[in-house]
Amino acid sequence: MVQKLLVRRFIQRQKTDKAESSIYIKMKKKKEDGALKGLYKITSMGIMMAATTFIGLGIGVYLDRYFDTKPWLTILFLLFGIAAGFKNIYEIAKEYGDKCS
Protein backbone atom coordinates (compact mmCIF):
# COMPACT_ATOMS: atom_id res chain seq x y z
CA MET A 1 0.00 0.00 0.00
CA VAL A 2 2.82 2.38 0.85
CA GLN A 3 4.54 1.45 -2.39
CA LYS A 4 1.43 2.26 -4.41
CA LEU A 5 1.18 5.63 -2.72
CA LEU A 6 4.85 6.36 -3.43
CA VAL A 7 4.48 5.29 -7.04
CA ARG A 8 1.42 7.52 -7.48
CA ARG A 9 3.25 10.51 -6.02
CA PHE A 10 6.26 9.80 -8.21
CA ILE A 11 4.06 9.65 -11.33
CA GLN A 12 2.25 12.85 -10.36
CA ARG A 13 5.57 14.61 -9.79
CA GLN A 14 6.83 13.43 -13.18
CA LYS A 15 3.70 14.75 -14.90
CA THR A 16 4.04 18.08 -13.09
CA ASP A 17 7.70 18.38 -14.05
CA LYS A 18 6.89 17.63 -17.70
CA ALA A 19 4.09 20.19 -17.73
CA GLU A 20 6.31 22.85 -16.15
CA SER A 21 9.16 22.15 -18.55
CA SER A 22 6.85 22.31 -21.59
CA ILE A 23 5.49 25.66 -20.37
CA TYR A 24 9.05 26.93 -19.91
CA ILE A 25 10.01 25.80 -23.41
CA LYS A 26 6.94 27.52 -24.92
CA MET A 27 7.71 30.75 -23.06
CA LYS A 28 11.34 30.65 -24.16
CA LYS A 29 10.29 30.05 -27.77
CA LYS A 30 7.88 33.01 -27.66
CA LYS A 31 10.65 35.27 -26.35
CA GLU A 32 12.98 34.14 -29.14
CA ASP A 33 10.27 34.67 -31.76
CA GLY A 34 9.64 38.16 -30.42
CA ALA A 35 13.32 39.00 -30.53
CA LEU A 36 13.64 37.75 -34.10
CA LYS A 37 10.60 39.71 -35.23
CA GLY A 38 12.02 42.85 -33.66
CA LEU A 39 15.37 42.25 -35.31
CA TYR A 40 13.65 41.74 -38.66
CA LYS A 41 11.75 45.01 -38.34
CA ILE A 42 14.85 46.96 -37.41
CA THR A 43 16.97 45.54 -40.23
CA SER A 44 14.21 46.02 -42.79
CA MET A 45 14.21 49.79 -42.13
CA GLY A 46 17.40 50.32 -44.12
CA ILE A 47 16.15 48.25 -47.02
CA MET A 48 12.88 50.19 -47.09
CA MET A 49 14.72 53.50 -47.03
CA ALA A 50 16.91 52.52 -49.98
CA ALA A 51 14.01 51.00 -51.93
CA THR A 52 11.72 54.00 -51.61
CA THR A 53 14.56 56.37 -52.52
CA PHE A 54 15.45 54.44 -55.67
CA ILE A 55 11.80 54.04 -56.67
CA GLY A 56 11.30 57.79 -56.39
CA LEU A 57 14.49 58.40 -58.33
CA GLY A 58 13.44 55.98 -61.07
CA ILE A 59 10.02 57.57 -61.45
CA GLY A 60 11.60 61.03 -61.57
CA VAL A 61 14.14 60.07 -64.25
CA TYR A 62 11.45 58.39 -66.34
CA LEU A 63 9.12 61.40 -66.15
CA ASP A 64 11.99 63.80 -66.89
CA ARG A 65 12.78 61.87 -70.07
CA TYR A 66 9.12 61.72 -71.04
CA PHE A 67 8.33 65.41 -70.47
CA ASP A 68 11.88 66.70 -71.16
CA THR A 69 12.03 68.68 -67.90
CA LYS A 70 15.49 67.67 -66.68
CA PRO A 71 16.33 67.70 -63.64
CA TRP A 72 13.19 69.05 -61.91
CA LEU A 73 11.00 65.97 -61.75
CA THR A 74 13.99 63.82 -60.80
CA ILE A 75 14.72 66.06 -57.82
CA LEU A 76 11.04 66.26 -56.87
CA PHE A 77 10.42 62.51 -56.94
CA LEU A 78 13.74 61.80 -55.26
CA LEU A 79 12.58 63.98 -52.37
CA PHE A 80 9.20 62.19 -52.39
CA GLY A 81 11.02 58.84 -52.17
CA ILE A 82 13.21 60.00 -49.28
CA ALA A 83 10.13 61.36 -47.47
CA ALA A 84 8.30 58.06 -47.99
CA GLY A 85 11.30 56.18 -46.58
CA PHE A 86 11.39 58.32 -43.47
CA LYS A 87 7.63 57.90 -43.07
CA ASN A 88 8.01 54.10 -43.20
CA ILE A 89 10.85 54.20 -40.69
CA TYR A 90 8.80 56.39 -38.35
CA GLU A 91 5.81 54.03 -38.51
CA ILE A 92 7.93 50.92 -37.87
CA ALA A 93 9.80 52.59 -35.00
CA LYS A 94 6.53 53.78 -33.48
CA GLU A 95 4.98 50.29 -33.75
CA TYR A 96 8.09 48.63 -32.32
CA GLY A 97 8.31 51.19 -29.51
CA ASP A 98 4.66 50.63 -28.57
CA LYS A 99 5.17 46.87 -28.35
CA CYS A 100 8.32 47.18 -26.24
CA SER A 101 6.86 49.52 -23.65
LOKELO-186891 format. One record per residue: y, x, z of N, C-alpha, C, O in turn; residue number from 1; residue in three letters. Coordinates in steps of 0.05 Angstrom, whole numbers, plus 5000, padded with zeros to 4 digits. Atoms other than C-alpha are relative to their C-alpha. Layout:
<nodes>
NODE   n.yy   n.xx   n.zz   ca.yy   ca.xx   ca.zz   c.yy   c.xx   c.zz   o.yy   o.xx   o.zz   pos   code
NODE      Y      X      Z       Y       X       Z      Y      X      Z      Y      X      Z   NUM    ALA
...
</nodes>
This chain:
<nodes>
NODE   n.yy   n.xx   n.zz   ca.yy   ca.xx   ca.zz   c.yy   c.xx   c.zz   o.yy   o.xx   o.zz   pos   code
NODE   4976   5016   5000    5000    5000    5000   5025   5017   5000   5044   5012   4986     1    MET
NODE   4977   4982   4999    5048    5056    5017   5003   5015   4973   5025   5020   4964     2    VAL
NODE   4999   4986   5026    5029    5091    4952   5012   4982   4979   5028   4991   4962     3    GLN
NODE   4989   5018   5019    5045    5029    4912   5030   4997   5003   5045   4996   4984     4    LYS
NODE   4971   5001   4994    5113    5024    4946   5014   5024   4990   5036   5023   4978     5    LEU
NODE   4988   4975   5010    5127    5097    4931   5001   5001   4970   5020   5011   4958     6    LEU
NODE   5001   4999   5029    5106    5090    4859   5021   4981   4989   5034   4988   4969     7    VAL
NODE   4980   5019   5010    5150    5028    4850   5028   5012   5003   5045   5010   4985     8    ARG
NODE   4974   4988   4995    5210    5065    4880   5005   5023   4980   5027   5026   4970     9    ARG
NODE   4998   4978   5019    5196    5125    4836   5006   4989   4972   5023   5000   4958    10    PHE
NODE   4996   5012   5027    5193    5081    4773   5028   4989   4999   5042   4992   4978    11    ILE
NODE   4973   5011   5000    5257    5045    4793   5021   5022   4998   5041   5019   4983    12    GLN
NODE   4981   4978   5001    5292    5111    4804   5001   5013   4972   5022   5020   4963    13    ARG
NODE   5001   4989   5027    5269    5137    4736   5015   4982   4981   5029   4992   4964    14    GLN
NODE   4986   5018   5018    5295    5074    4702   5030   5002   5005   5046   5002   4985    15    LYS
NODE   4971   4997   4994    5362    5081    4738   5011   5026   4989   5033   5026   4978    16    THR
NODE   4990   4974   5011    5368    5154    4719   5002   4999   4970   5021   5010   4958    17    ASP
NODE   4998   5002   5029    5353    5138    4646   5023   4983   4992   5037   4990   4973    18    LYS
NODE   4977   5017   5007    5404    5082    4645   5026   5015   5005   5044   5013   4988    19    ALA
NODE   4976   4985   4995    5457    5126    4677   5004   5022   4979   5027   5027   4970    20    GLU
NODE   4997   4979   5020    5443    5183    4629   5007   4989   4973   5022   5001   4958    21    SER
NODE   4993   5012   5026    5446    5137    4568   5029   4991   5000   5043   4993   4980    22    SER
NODE   4972   5008   4998    5513    5110    4593   5018   5024   4997   5038   5024   4983    23    ILE
NODE   4984   4975   5001    5539    5181    4602   5001   5011   4971   5021   5020   4962    24    TYR
NODE   5001   4991   5027    5516    5200    4532   5018   4983   4982   5032   4994   4965    25    ILE
NODE   4983   5018   5016    5550    5139    4502   5030   5005   5005   5046   5006   4986    26    LYS
NODE   4972   4995   4993    5615    5154    4539   5009   5027   4988   5031   5029   4977    27    MET
NODE   4993   4974   5011    5613    5227    4517   5003   4998   4970   5021   5010   4958    28    LYS
NODE   4998   5003   5029    5601    5206    4445   5026   4986   4992   5039   4993   4972    29    LYS
NODE   4975   5014   5005    5660    5158    4447   5024   5019   5002   5042   5017   4986    30    LYS
NODE   4979   4981   4997    5705    5213    4473   5002   5019   4976   5023   5026   4967    31    LYS
NODE   5000   4981   5023    5683    5260    4417   5010   4986   4975   5025   4997   4959    32    GLU
NODE   4991   5016   5023    5693    5205    4365   5031   4997   5001   5044   4999   4980    33    ASP
NODE   4971   5003   4997    5763    5193    4392   5015   5025   4994   5036   5025   4981    34    GLY
NODE   4987   4975   5006    5780    5266    4389   4999   5007   4971   5019   5017   4960    35    ALA
NODE   5002   4994   5029    5755    5273    4318   5018   4982   4984   5030   4991   4964    36    LEU
NODE   4982   5018   5015    5794    5212    4295   5029   5009   5003   5044   5009   4984    37    LYS
NODE   4973   4990   4996    5857    5240    4327   5005   5025   4984   5027   5029   4972    38    GLY
NODE   4997   4976   5015    5845    5307    4294   5003   4994   4970   5018   5007   4956    39    LEU
NODE   4998   5008   5028    5835    5273    4227   5028   4990   4993   5039   4997   4973    40    TYR
NODE   4974   5011   5005    5900    5235    4233   5021   5022   5000   5039   5021   4983    41    LYS
NODE   4980   4979   4999    5939    5297    4252   4999   5018   4975   5019   5025   4964    42    ILE
NODE   5002   4983   5024    5911    5339    4195   5007   4986   4974   5015   4999   4955    43    THR
NODE   4994   5015   5025    5920    5284    4144   5031   4998   4996   5039   4991   4974    44    SER
NODE   4971   5002   5003    5996    5284    4157   5010   5020   4979   5027   5012   4963    45    MET
NODE   4991   4980   5019    6006    5348    4118   4993   4993   4971   5008   4997   4952    46    GLY
NODE   5009   5008   5026    5965    5323    4060   5017   4977   4989   5024   4976   4966    47    ILE
NODE   4984   5023   5009    6004    5258    4058   5028   5008   4992   5039   4998   4973    48    MET
NODE   4973   4991   5006    6070    5294    4059   5001   5014   4973   5019   5008   4957    49    MET
NODE   5001   4987   5026    6050    5338    4000   4995   4980   4978   5008   4982   4957    50    ALA
NODE   5007   5019   5021    6020    5280    3961   5024   4983   4993   5030   4979   4969    51    ALA
NODE   4977   5018   5006    6080    5234    3968   5023   5016   4986   5036   5005   4969    52    THR
NODE   4980   4984   5012    6127    5291    3950   4994   5005   4970   5011   5002   4953    53    THR
NODE   5007   4994   5027    6089    5309    3887   4999   4975   4983   5004   4975   4959    54    PHE
NODE   4999   5025   5015    6081    5236    3867   5028   4993   4992   5034   4985   4969    55    ILE
NODE   4972   5005   5006    6156    5226    3872   5011   5019   4979   5025   5010   4961    56    GLY
NODE   4991   4980   5020    6168    5290    3833   4989   4993   4973   5004   4995   4953    57    LEU
NODE   5012   5007   5025    6120    5269    3779   5013   4976   4987   5018   4975   4963    58    GLY
NODE   4987   5024   5011    6151    5200    3771   5028   5008   4990   5037   4999   4969    59    ILE
NODE   4973   4992   5007    6221    5232    3769   5000   5016   4974   5017   5011   4956    60    GLY
NODE   5002   4984   5025    6201    5283    3715   4993   4982   4976   5005   4985   4955    61    VAL
NODE   5007   5018   5022    6168    5229    3673   5023   4983   4991   5029   4980   4968    62    TYR
NODE   4977   5018   5007    6228    5182    3677   5023   5016   4988   5037   5006   4970    63    LEU
NODE   4979   4983   5012    6276    5240    3662   4994   5006   4971   5012   5005   4954    64    ASP
NODE   5008   4995   5028    6237    5256    3599   5003   4974   4983   5012   4976   4960    65    ARG
NODE   4999   5026   5015    6234    5182    3579   5029   4992   4995   5036   4983   4972    66    TYR
NODE   4972   5009   5003    6308    5167    3591   5019   5022   4993   5043   5017   4988    67    PHE
NODE   4984   4976   5006    6334    5238    3577   5024   5002   5019   5047   5004   5010    68    ASP
NODE   4978   4998   4979    6374    5241    3642   4995   5023   5018   5001   5022   5042    69    THR
NODE   5007   4977   4984    6353    5310    3666   5024   5008   5017   5046   5006   5007    70    LYS
NODE   5021   4999   4980    6354    5327    3727   5003   4977   5021   4991   4978   5042    71    PRO
NODE   4992   5019   4979    6381    5264    3762   4977   4983   5010   4974   4980   5035    72    TRP
NODE   5023   5016   4990    6319    5220    3765   4979   5017   5014   4966   5008   5033    73    LEU
NODE   5019   4982   4986    6276    5280    3784   5009   5004   5029   4993   5003   5047    74    THR
NODE   4990   4996   4972    6321    5294    3844   4998   4975   5016   4990   4976   5039    75    ILE
NODE   5001   5025   4985    6325    5221    3863   4972   4993   5009   4968   4986   5032    76    LEU
NODE   5028   5008   4993    6250    5208    3861   4987   5022   5018   4969   5015   5033    77    PHE
NODE   5010   4979   4981    6236    5275    3895   5009   4993   5028   4993   4995   5047    78    LEU
NODE   4990   5008   4973    6280    5252    3953   4985   4975   5010   4979   4972   5033    79    LEU
NODE   5015   5024   4992    6244    5184    3952   4972   5008   5010   4962   4997   5030    80    PHE
NODE   5026   4991   4991    6177    5220    3957   5000   5014   5027   4983   5009   5043    81    GLY
NODE   4997   4987   4974    6200    5264    4014   5005   4979   5022   4993   4981   5044    82    ILE
NODE   4995   5021   4980    6227    5203    4051   4975   4984   5006   4970   4977   5029    83    ALA
NODE   5025   5015   4996    6161    5166    4040   4981   5016   5017   4966   5005   5034    84    ALA
NODE   5017   4983   4984    6124    5226    4068   5007   5000   5030   4990   4999   5047    85    GLY
NODE   4991   5000   4972    6166    5228    4131   4995   4973   5013   4989   4971   5036    86    PHE
NODE   5006   5026   4989    6158    5153    4139   4971   4997   5008   4964   4987   5029    87    LYS
NODE   5029   5000   4994    6082    5160    4136   4994   5017   5025   4978   5009   5042    88    ASN
NODE   5004   4983   4977    6084    5217    4186   5010   4986   5026   4997   4987   5046    89    ILE
NODE   4989   5014   4977    6128    5176    4233   4981   4978   5009   4976   4975   5033    90    TYR
NODE   5017   5022   4993    6081    5116    4230   4973   5010   5012   4964   4999   5032    91    GLU
NODE   5025   4989   4988    6018    5159    4243   5006   5011   5027   4990   5006   5046    92    ILE
NODE   4993   4988   4974    6052    5196    4300   5005   4978   5020   4997   4980   5043    93    ALA
NODE   4994   5022   4982    6076    5131    4330   4973   4986   5008   4969   4980   5032    94    LYS
NODE   5026   5012   4994    6006    5100    4325   4983   5017   5018   4971   5008   5038    95    GLU
NODE   5015   4981   4983    5973    5162    4354   5011   5002   5028   4996   5004   5047    96    TYR
NODE   4987   4998   4974    6024    5166    4410   4995   4975   5017   4992   4978   5041    97    GLY
NODE   5005   5025   4985    6013    5093    4429   4971   5000   5010   4967   4990   5033    98    ASP
NODE   5028   5000   4991    5937    5103    4433   4996   5021   5022   4979   5016   5040    99    LYS
NODE   5004   4980   4980    5944    5166    4475   5012   4993   5027   5002   5002   5048   100    CYS
NODE   4987   5006   4975    5990    5137    4527   4991   4974   5012   5000   4967   5033   101    SER
</nodes>
